[in-house]
Every structure is written in C-alpha cells, then in structure tokens.
Amino acid sequence: MSDQKRIRVAVVFGGRSSEHAISCVTAGSILDALRDGPDPLRYEILPIGIAADGRWVLADLPDGGGLKLAITDGRLPEIGQPASAERANLVTMAGDPTARELTVHEPGAVPKSLGEVDVVLPLLHGPYGEDGTLQGLLELAGIPYVGSGVLASAVSMDKEFMKRLLTQAGFEVGPYEVVRPRDWATEEGRSAVRLAVEELGYPVFVKPARGGSSMGITKVDRPEDLGQAIDTARRHDPKVLVEAAIAGREIECGVLEAIDPLAPAEASMPAELRVTGEHAFYDFEAKYLDGSTQVDIPARLSDEEIADIREQTVGVFETLGCEGLARVDFFYQESADGGPGRFIVNEINTMPGFTPTSMFPQMWQAAGMSYPELISRLIDTALRRPAGLR
C-alpha cells in the first residue's frame, strides 16, 4: 500500500440529533479500526465532529480517540464546542463539485484547505445526518459517501412513509396512527387522536416519527397516559407515530450492497434480541447502558424461515432504494399449525449502530466478515458509486 495513494476518508460524527452520543461511540470504534486494522496505511483519516449546536470542528482525538468516544461509567461522550467560533478549528464544506474540499478556520489564521476528500463516512444517527440532509450536502459537493442517498435516507427515517411504501410493495407492517402537529393543537384534534388510538387497542408504543435508538419512545398501557407519551415524543419530533403493540420475537437482519454493481444486495444471518431485566421493551438503556440484552446469532428459526427473512430484508432494502448498508428490524410470530411463521416489518436503519458489539457488525462477523473488513467494504462500495446521477 505504501506505493499507492492513500484514501482520504472524512469520518463525520456527532450531530444535532438526540443520538449525538451514540454517533460518537460508533465513530470511536470505527476510527480505532481504521487506524489499527490490517492495513492502517491504506487510509488518511480526517475526523470531523459536529457539535450539538451544528458547528463542524476538526476533532482532536489523542491516541486514536477510542477511549474518549466511548460510554464510560454510564457517561455519554459529546463533541465539545466553545461558545465562540474564534476558539475552535471550525470546518466548512463548499457545495462545489469541482473542489471536493474541506476548509479549516483556525483562530487568528487565514482559512486553510484540508485538501480534497475521496469519500465521506457519515456516522450520524437520526435527524440532520441519517435523514438525507447531510447526503444532500455531499451530493452538492460531489463527494462519494457511504450509505443511502437523499431519498432513501429520508424515506427510511420517516416511519410513516417507510410503512406506506412497504405496504404498497406487499410487505406486512403493524397497525399505526400518525399524530401531526395540527392534530395535537386543539382539544377537538386530541379527542380524534384518542379515538383513533382506541381502535388500535392498548398497549401501544408512542414514538417520534423520525427518530431512532428508542429515544422518546414510551409504552402506553392505559388511555390516561397517552397524552404524556405523545408530549414526550414531540420533544424529539413534532410528528409522532402511535403503533399497536405486536406480540412476537424481535428479529434483525443486516444487508450490504453487493460488490458487483449488477448483483443484488446480500443479507446477513438474522439475529434475535431478548431483553432481560426490568425493561418493558428494547429501550435506550437496554441497548447501551446496562447490558440487559441477549443476542442469538443466528436467530432460532427454521432454515425456511431464515431464507424468508433474508429475502424480505433484501426486498425492503431495494424497495426503498437503499445503498451501502442497512439493518431491517422485524417482529416474528410463530404459526399456530407448526408451519413457517410470519415476519412483520418494524423499521429500517440506514446507518445502524456500528460498534464491534452492535448488532449489525455482529451479524456479519457470524458470516465470517471481520469488523475492519466490513468497514473497508463499505468504503470500497462508496468509492465505486459516484455521487449524484452520474
């Protein structure tokens, strides 16, 4: 690799959403893997942190930064951002496809180009990163990037439209109601929402329509608790989804864009999540903080059912026009007659959690693909696929 040009990878993480900390954790793991992987000289890395207020900074990560960008003693990591722009090495990206450059603005100095970037690895979860907004900026700049494009990212993030499209394509999704801002603005509207939710039947799950990582999600067992749950979700997104509770096992399956551009996407072996302890569902604490989740890879399914869920996973990925990678989450319900069960699509994540212990890398590791190999494959796939409509 020493005789070849190093690939300049801008690793972008943090962000303005409530999933800022999880993005930082993902970035810490990936930065370490790029530096310490089997071919550390292959990449030149530019770590770009986005603070909670939206400013881009050239991150200072001592010794690889893995310990800094990790959950430590229950404390979540965060990209620090001084209140004054004059105290930070701010980074900007011009929407100019002829330049493909990042520029750093150092205190008291003339702005300096960081040079052209070959590919961006956008490790942002949730709004302002996973929802097509950052992807649109990268399209304007003409810079290749890992993951789905503008439309697929936006549709996959908005659970209402994701469900609409998948239903039209023949996939099964659970019953739900959408609560838009105008629906919750008047007492008449609130009454209509309560009646619609009664039709779903309790319990229900109330969640932000465009969020992830189980933040802002509440399981509601009684009608009198619905209002507070909707208000909680609205703190993350003014549009709220109320879903009927589905009895079934939680199964997840990863998908990767194929190396061959003419070949279909590839699905991993499915994994089953089992939440233990006092958690009523797979919430943020169960995912990241207290180890209350057990995982079976492969999931306890028949060969026929494994083939079915893998086919459906690829189908969801391609129906929504996704690229690069995704994780599709299902509910599995066993058949009463002992035959194959049925799979109900819950949601899709176009940038799933990506620490070595996250579900997505674990599923591919079970298929024989190591963590560094998985990252390299995503970068190679992105480099092969130019930005825009070319």
N, C-alpha and C positions, 0 to 999 in steps of 0.2 A: 504493500500500500504506500510505501514511502516514495515511490516514483510516480504516484498518481496524485491528482489534485484532490485535496480533502473536501468533503461535502460540508458546506456551511449550513448548519441547522439552527434556526431560531426556535428555541423552546419557549413558548409563551404560556404563562400560568398565572394563577391568582384570579383576578377579575372582580367585577362589581356585584356578582350574584351572592346569594346566601351560601353558596357552595364553594366560596373562596378557599377555605381551609383545605377541603378535600382536593381541590386542584393543586394546592401547594404540596400536599402529601404525594400525589401522583407524580408531580414534577421532581420531587426529591428522589424518588425511586428510579425514574427514567434517566435523570441526569447522572446518577451513580452508575447505571447500567451502560450508558453511552461512554462514560469515562473508563470504566473498569471491565468492559466486555472483552470478548476475544480479539477484537480489532480496534483498540482505542484510538489509533492514529487515522482511522477512516473518516472521523468527523471533526469539524471545528464547530464548537458549540457557542451560541450566543444566548445566555439565559435572560429572558425578558419577563420581568414581573409586572403585573397590572395590579395596582393598589385598589383598595376598596372604593376610592373616590374616582377611579377610572384612569389615573395617570400611569403612563408606561415608564418603567425605570430599568436601567441596566443593573440587573441583580448582582450583588456582591455575595458570592457563595463560597466561603472558605472551605478548603479541603473537600470539594465536591458538593457540599451543602446538604448531604443526605440527612444528617442529624438535625440540622436547622429546619428542614422542611419535613418534619415528622410530628406525629402526635406524641407528646412527651408528658407522662403523668397526667393524662386527661386534658392537657392544654393543647389547643389547636394552633397551628402555625399561621402566620399572617405576613403579607408583604408590607413592610413599614413604609410610610410615605410622609416626609416632612410637610408641614403646612405651607411652607414657602417653596415655590418652584426653584428658587435660586440656590437652595441647599441640596438639590437632587440632580443626579445624572439622568435627566429625562430623555426618553427615546421617542422619536416620531417616525411614522412610515408615510411616505408620499404615495398617493394613488396614481402613480406614474409607471406604466408597464415598461417604459424604456430605461428606467433606472433600477428598479427592484432593490432599493437600498433602504437601510435603516440609518437614521441620524441621531447622534447623541449630543445633548446640550449640557455641557459641563459648566459648573459655576464659574463665572468670570472668564469664560473662554469662548472662542469662536466655535459655532456648531461644527461637529466633526462627523464625517461619514464613517459608518462601520463597514462599508463595502456592500457588495451585492450578496443577497441571501439565496441559496439554492432551493431551500424548502423550509416551510414552517411546520412545526409540530404543535398544534394548538391544544393544550391540555386543559381547556376551560370547560367547566361543567355548568349547565344551567343558562339563564339569560345572559345576553351580551357576550356570548362565546360559543355555546353549543347550538344556538338557535338561528344561525345563518347571518348574524350581524358581522362577526369577525370574518366569516367566509366571504361576505360581500366586499369588505375592505381588501382582502387578499386577491379577490378576482380583479378589482380595480387596479391593484398594484402589479398584477400579472405574475404573482409568486405562487408556485405549486405548494400545496399543503396537504397534510394527512387528514383523511376523513371525508365526510359527505359534503356536497356543495350547498349552495344557498337554499334552494327549495327543499331538498330532502332534510336538511338540518332544521329548517323552520317547521315543516310539517311534522317531523318526528318529535320535536319538542312540544308542540301544541297537541295535547292528548285528545282534544275534541276532533280536530281534523285528521289526526292519525287514525282514530277509530272510524270516522266516516269513510275514509279511503279504503281501509282494510275491510270494512263491512261490504262495501261495494265490490271489492275484489273477491269476496266469498269466504273471508276468514271470520271466525267466530270471536266476538268481543262481548263483554258483560254489559248489562243494562246500566245506563247512566243518565244524569241530568246536568246541564250546563247552567251555571249561575253567572250571568253577565252583570257588569256594574249597574246598569239600569234596572235589572231585576231586583236588586237589593237596595234600591234608592228610596222606595216608598213602602208603606205598610201594605198596600194592595199587592205590590210585587212580591214582598216577603211571604205573604199568605199564599200566593200562587206557587212559590217555590216549595213551601212546606207541604202543600197538597201533592205536588209532583213527586216529592221525595217519599211521601206516604205510599205512593204507587210502587216505588222501588221495594219498600219493606225494610224494616230495621233488622240488624245493624247495617250502617252504610259507612263508607270511607269518604271523607271530605279532604280534598287536596287542591293545591294550586294547579291550574290547567297547564302551566308552562314551567314546571319545576321538576326536581329530582331529588335523589338521596333521602327521600322520606321526610324532608323538612317541610313544616307547615301542614303535615298530614295528621288527621285525627280520626280515630274510630269512634263512631257515634252509635250508642245503643238505644238512646231514648230521644223522642222528638224535642223535648225541652232543652237538649244540649246542642241541637243543630245550629242555632244562631251563633253561639260562641265559636263553634268549629269553623263556620264559614268566615267569621271575622278573623280567626287565626290564619286561615288560608289566604285571605285577602291582604294580609300583611306582606305576603310574598308575591302575589299576583292578583290584580283586580278581577280576573276571570277565574272562576272556581268550578271544579268538577266534583260532582257527588256520584259515587259509584255504589251499586249494590254489592254487598259482601258476597264473595263467591267461595263456597266450601270446596276446598281442593288443595292439593300439594303444590308448592311453588317450585317451578322448574325453569331454569335459564339455559340459554344456548347461545354460543358465540358464533360470529360469522366474519369471514375475511374475504375481501375482494381477491379474485384469483390472480396469480402471477401472469398467466396467459390472458391477454385482454379479450380474447374471443371465448374464453371458458366461463362457465357460471361461477358464482361465489361458492365458497366452501364453508360448511358448518362444522363446528366442533362437536365433541361428545357433550350431551346435556349434563347439567349438574342440578342437584336438588338441594334446596335450602331448608333447614329445620331450625326454627327459632326456639330457643330454650329459655329457662328462667321465667321472669315475670312479664316479659314483653308480650303484648297482645298481637303484635304484628312486627314485620321486618322494618323497624324504625331506625332513625339515625344512630341512636345509642347502641342498638343491637348490631348494626353494621360495623361501626367504627370504634366504639369506646369500651365496651365491657365484655367482648368475646362471647356473646350469647347466641352465636350462630354456629351450627354444624353443617358441614357440606358433604354430600355424597357425589363423587365423580367416578364412573358415570352414574346418572340417576337410576333409581331402582325401577326400571321399565323393561318391558319385553323388547326383543330385537325389532319386532314390527313397530312398536311404539317409538323406539329410538329413531328408526328410519322415518317415521311420520313427522316427528318434531323437527328433525334436521331438515326435511323437505319444506316444512312450513316456515322455518327460520329463514331459509334462503328466499322463499317466496315473499315473506314480509319485507326483507331487505331490498329485493328487486322491485316489488310493487311500489315502495316509497322512493325509489330512485337513489338508494344509498350507495356510498362508495367507501372504500378503505376498510372500515370495521364497524361493527355494532354488536350489541347484546340484546337479544329478544327475550322478554320475560313472559311466562305462561302460567296459567293455573291448569292443573291436571285433575280430571275427575275420572275415577275408575268406573268401568262398565258394570251394570248390575248383573249381567249374564256371564261375566268372566272373560268377555272378549276384550279387544283393544279399547282403551279409554279415550276420552276426548280432551283436546287441548284448546284452551280459551286464551287469546292473546291479551296480556295485561298492558305492556308498553314496550317501547324500543328505546335504547340509549345509543346515540351515535358517537358519544365519547364516554364509554363506561369507565368506572374506576379502574386504575391501572397500576396499583402497587403489586409487588410479587404475590401478595396474599389475596388480592382481589379475585373475584370470580372469573373475569374474562381471561387473564393470563393463566389461572389455574386450569381452566378447561383446555387451553391449547397446550399447556405443559403435559396434560394427560395424554395428548395426542402426539407427544414427542417433540414439541417445539419449545425451546428454552425461552426465557424472558428476553435476553438480548437478541436472539434470533427473531422473535416476534416484533420487536421494535425495528430492527433492520428491515424486515419485510414490509412493514408499514411505510417506512421512508422510501424504499425502493419502488413501491407501488405508486406513491405520490409523485416521485420524480418521473415516472413513466407517463403520468397523466397530466398534461399541461393544464394550467388554469384557463378559465373561460370556455368559449365554444370552439376552440381550435381542434 
